[in-house]
Structure formats: C-alpha cells, structure tokens
Amino acid sequence: MTILSGARVLTDDGFRDDLSVVIADSTIVDLVDGARPDAIRLPEGSILAPGFIDVQVNGGGGVMFNETPTMEGALAIARAHRAFGTTSLLPTVITDRPEVMRRAAEAAHLAMAVPNGGVAGVHIEGPFISPHRPGVHNPALIRRMDADDAAWLAALGAMMPVLLTVAPEEVEDAFLVAMATAGVVLSAGHTAASAERIAEALGLGLRGFTHLYNAMPPLAGREPGPVGAALLDRTAWCGLIADGVHVHAASLRIALAARPEAKMVLITDAMSVLGTDADSFELYGETMLRRHGRLERADGTLAGADLDMAAAVRNSVTMLGVSPERALRMAATYPAEYMRLDDRGRIAPGLRADLVLLSAELEVLETWVGG
C-alpha cells in the first residue's frame, strides 16, 4: 500500500489541501482526511491531479505511428509522453494506405494488453475526410468509406476504444449509425460540412470535433459551417490545440465561453519530435520541419503540433485565462468521459491510480501509471 500526502489534491469537489490518497496495487482505494505518518510526503505547494489523457497523439520519442504502426511503436510513443504527465493516450494514425491503418489499429490493440503501457485505444484520423480540407494528410489517399470499411470499423469499436475522425459530408448515414452503435467514437474533422450536415451527423451518433477550427472552414455570417455548429452544440466534445500556433487565443476563448465546460478537451496532436531535440521528421516520405515553434512542411503547412499536454495545461491558464482546476480537467477528466474510459480521469476510490504531480507552476514533477 502507498499513501501520498502533502499536495493539493484535485478531487471531484475541487482542490483539497487536507487529503491523503491511498493506493493499493494499481487502484486508488481511499481518500482520507489529514496527513498520515506512514505517507510519502509530497512537496509543499505541489498539485496531485489525475494523469493526463491525450486522444490525439501522432508520435513521440522519435517514433511516428504512421511510420511505425507496431505494438512497440505505440508503447514507445506512450513512454515519451509520460514525462509530460500523460498516463493514457490514443496513438493516432492519419490517412494512409488501408493496410497501414489496419496494422496500426491492431498494434494499438496489442499494446493495450501490456500492463501500464499507457495505450488506451486508437485514433484513426481519416481517410474518410474532405479532399477540400486535407491539411497535411496525403490527398491521394483520401477516399469514401465503403461497406467493408464500415464493417471493419464497427467490429473494431466493439472490442476496443476507437476514435474515428471523419468528414460527415463524405460518409453515408447508415455507416455513421452502424459505427456509433458499435461504440466507435465519431468525430468531425478535416471537414467542409455545412452546419445542417453537422446537425444531422450529431443525430446519427457524432460525438466530437477533432481539433476545432483547424482543417475546417471558418465561421461566416451566412455559412456557419462546422465551427458554428460546434459552438452551438451542447452535447459533443471539442478537441483544442492550445499551442498559440494552430488557433488564435481569442478564438479558443470564444469556444471556451460558448460551450459547456465539461465538453472541452485538450489535445496535443504531437508528432515524433516530442521529447527529442530533432529539428525534422519524416511523414509520407517527406521531410517536415521543426522551426519557429511550429511543425510544418517546407511550404509552411502545419504538420501537427510541437506540444505536450503539460504545456497545453499551462497555456490554458496563462494564455486563455482558464483556472488550473478547469485546465487539469480538460486534460484528464473530460477526455476520459469523451472516450468512455470510466476507470480513469479522476482521483476517486475505485479508479486507476494514474496520477501526475505538478509544481505550483504546473511543471511535471512525477507521474504514476497504474500506481
């Protein structure tokens, strides 16, 4: 048994300064009042929060999931992100050849079986997206979903957490319903859909929006599009890249003000250079550059984010004016709810002992995965 005392603990009721967290094996078994003489004393002024959950992670530690769609690749990415407080993540494979995307999903499933490996499912971003909003995705590989695709994805969703980014205007209604019914978490991204089509998709099982604002047309007076539909919606979750590069801080503040607090999720969209000093990486056989705080093609097209989850939390506080409590929940509690990961994302008895210890300045001091 391990007992942790001395830190401010983020509980379901907010921060508590007078609690000890009791851990047995991989589980939080109790929260008790006061310090315990047999406890590990945590640094004064530190914060104990639920471990971060990142639902969009393309790479880390020198590994790119599209380039290394293996169990070992998925676990290496999770290890790289652990230093930044992330205890669970969805390795993300972007639009690629069908065999690559299926290998990646199988690899994530195998990695999930590794105790405390940190892999909680898979994010399949494409290829069923808009050819008009590809971002860095290879346009030659974007395609329409067919019945075999829908059947495979529904089967996958029935056996593991799957986040699937689609352009709703490019996918038939019956396919959306079949996947949502099977448990696939459907997210609108890389889309040029009208607000009306987004509303239809929400009624068919759409559960989220992938990196809100990015790879979708801007909100306009007569064409609200996916951004306007997302800002009006009260049910789905929105992923935000809070790096000060992908989206202007004012636009992020508008989204935070417009939507329910518990429906906003921080993501990193991190690439293989995270946790390394590399100044470039390979994607689709093309060299992407790390420069000026950005990851980009030579022509300046953004290619993921140079961001870790702890930095996203700090940016939410300093750049967006969000309270530390809300920022930490956006990095842990709300993504757990989004992906139906009911055993994590909070500090409460009976849940996994996935924890991150932070300084008062929200710098990561220690990370626990499964105790």
Secondary structure, DSSP 8 states (H G I E B T S, - for coil): -EEEESSEEEETTEEESSEEEEEETTEEEEEEES--TTSEE--TT-EEEE-EEEEEE-EETTEETTT--SHHHHHHHHHHHHTTTEEEEEEEEES--HHHHHHHHHHHHHHHTSTT--B--EEEE-SSS-TT--TTS-GGG-----HHHHHHHHHHHTTS-EEEEE-GGGS-HHHHHHHHHHT-EEEE-S----HHHHHHHHHTTEEEESSTTTTS----SS--HHHHHHHH-SSSEEEEE-SSSSS-HHHHHHHHHHS-GGGEEEE--B-TTTTS--SEEEETTEEEEEETTEEE-TT--B-SB---HHHHHHHHHHTT---HHHHHHHHTHHHHHHTT-TTSSS--TTSB--EEEE-TT--EEEEES--
